[in-house]
C-alpha cells in the first residue's frame, strides 16, 4: 500500500485520510503530478492553470 500525504482544503491540516478529522472537509494530495516530456495534454493543463 502506498501512502500519500494530503492537506485539508479548509483548515490546512496534513493527514493521510480522504476526509479531515478536524473539520470533516475533503483533502487534496500535496504531491505534484508526474512529469513526462511526451505529455499530450500539457498545453491544456497550462491553459487551465492560467
Secondary structure, 3 states (H helix, E strand, C coil): CCCCCEEECCCCCEECCCECCCCCCEEEECCCCCCCCCCCCHHHHHHHHC
